[in-house]
Amino acid sequence: MNLLYQLTNFLIGTCLASHACVIAERAGKEDFIFTRSKCTNCKQQLSLLDEIPLVSYLMLKGRCRYCKVHIPCEYFLIEFLGGFAFCKIDFSSISGMNTALVLFSLLLAAISDYQSKEFDVAFIVPAFIITTIHLLVNFKKISSVDLIHFFPIFALFVYEIFKNKLGFGDLLVYLILALYFSPQFANLAFLVASIILIILFKTDELDRKASVAFIPFIYIGVITQLLYK
């Protein structure tokens, strides 16, 4: 039963991730709620079968059904990671729904950051609201250990931002993770993200002189923490 529960959540996660891609691409440009998805090349409206996460990409062999243009594999990867991000969420509880909204907001930021090296702060406003309420409700539960884990990393972030080595968006994401989940959770997520980046730099998969979208790697770190819990 637990496996079926997680599989169902995985499928829900792929759907949410697929819609997150649409929102990140259309936000501020066109309607992403009531209009159907379409090919970005030929503008042909996609059928329902073409919109099934993961499956449609594999069935179409990564190409548009109509114009045969290659569909970026990033879409498949985002849907795949989205499935794992939500597979342990309890959608039947208020806390689970809050966590899902936080994860969805961060996913929007990660996709936008990957595509344009920046993101609209409006994407994470829901996460900030939920985090603020969570902090107010659980303020008395904050321990000295939490503060020890939080303040050194927070100070390091501020220092790196002043040196223009990190973006302000990275700090906002850290605050959401640290205050909603825990400072330990946030630190480990950022540690995983940093390790992945170091490996990619060492293998020359990334240009060391170019700016790097860090939030997608943070999101992968978040997923590892959620799966480990």
Steps between C-alpha positions, in 0.01 A plus 500: 500500500786736585657435159169572325463818706847620400447404136176701491679797654781460249250528214341805663846650533576451131175679410581788735851526358364499145264786585783683677692500171201662328464765771872584501499545122172693466497713816453863403463410133183298449231308686625179662176396672226471240696449176632164382869427460651541155824432319736794544619455141194436280246639755276197441272429796593172667255217549433355845715198415788732416476657845540184709818561705800275424295253292430740213868595475602134475222410256585793272872427535564853615352669193189704425227287343428769241821678398744230622720757670699363794340562840763608756583209729489745790120468500526125555759549776289765677193274495708209627649699787160651576361151549760423766455840666135429577499120541506512883256789544180434695251688282217413741638722780529877528872479580551277196317745275709785641818306428378428147438872440846586631660239275298613199601863556866403526468284189372803307801699618738216408359465147508875440852526641616220271346662193599862556740507799238692700144460624199714578468543877123453454572130445607453862248734666268205591797321656593811697147542633479135608849516652415815697184342643692181581769703676249693710318183604818309584717787625530357853635173358814666364801365689851628557623225269282640222650845553853361494427331168325804357696817577849404370358392163271803487797731568702321232219553250483872577878528462501319164211714375693818579793355305262429208579130511145398586163639402241632744262232374727230641470658845121518472485131415729419792278695739191313381666162544657585835189653652242259360687170529805562721846661475653152494275403209593817310873461567503140379300593189753772418787261575364247248455780245858616553641148466314450172633832369857414602476167316365671187776761512767232547369303203483817286126462453458865601690812395680629807492858371128505424229571756326188627135455591537370856136456600439192278783325684358614833170343399676170431649530847151555640376187326780290650408626847129429448571147380737437789248611765 
